[in-house]
Amino acid sequence: MTHPLALPMAVPEKGLPARVRIHEVGARDGLQNEKGTVPTQVKAEFIRRLADAGLTTIEATSFVHPKWVPQLADAEELFPQIAGLPVDLPVLVPNERGLDRALALKATRVAVFASASESFAKANLNRTMDAALAMFAPVVTRAKEAGVHVRGYLSMCFGDPWEGPVPVPQVVDVCRTLLDMGCDELSLGDTIGVATPGHVRALLTELTGHGVPLELLGVHFHDTYGQALANTYAALQHGVTTVDASAGGLGGCPYAKSATGNLATEDLVWMLRGLGIDTGVDLERLVATSVWMAGQLGRPSPSRTVRALSHKEQ
């Protein structure tokens, strides 16, 4: 898969981070939205290939009830197949039962999934925001007591399909609650892709103004309106060094029908390489992985970088 422009020219900019950690979500956030069930062996091979491409944090699966996310019903079967990889393998745990299942398999990193809006909390968790946070409190406490790293996802940070724009102070309040609960890091989710760079800067400024350290924040942008890279760049300018992305641009959100795919990891790596920012990712291997996965799914990758760097039609 050689290409005359296999890598962009690196032109570093002052004020940007020297290195960014990519939190790869394709194997969980991407595959959970597939209409059909992806075989466990294919998922395991996908994760192994992602690790081989240099990704060091690969979200593996979710210990949610199979009724709600049948695509990830094989979590107990999948996790032992990949547990020996030399990378971080976070898993989503929606409640204490999910945590029990994760701890039984010796998972060392878990994530809880909160909402910045009432409507999405009710649609996704069938609870109010406060009730959902109350449900997460013992999960986080028990995980920390077990020595497990806890990530707090916060969805609808910028807009909600039912309520419209979400007030910045409301997002800050939920972030503070999750951190006070004991979360080690937060991921700010633009679940329906409506954020713009100014909005991103406004939220980050408000968060740091309320004592939330930048090193505890990651960003998770969807590309519904083509803003994911622009929003990522705004976050980098602000000092954020953790960016969520999905190999090949897989995924969306099953509870927000207007949400399209996640930011493609390849598109992110291309931009970061051009800015002289280190990720440790081998772009050629990553593109090959997404081309392979697209073949498994029977459709082309939506990632522009994957399409540009792969010669043949997928």
Secondary structure, DSSP 4 states (H G I P E B T S, - for coil): ---TTSSPPP---TTS-SB-EEEE-IIIIIGGG-SSPPPHHHHHHHHHHHHHTT-SEE--EE-S-TTT-GGGTTHHHHHHHHTTSSSB--EE--SHHHHHHHHHTT--EEEEEEESSHHHHHHHHSS-HHHHHHHHHHHHHHHHHTT-EEEEEEE-SSEETTTEEPPHHHHHHHHHHHHHHT-SEEEEEETTS---HHHHHHHHHHHHHTT--GGGEEEEEB-TTS-HHHHHHHHHHHT--EEEEBGGG----TT-TT--PBPBHHHHHHHHHHTT-B----HHHHHHHHHHHHHHHTS----HHHHHH--S--
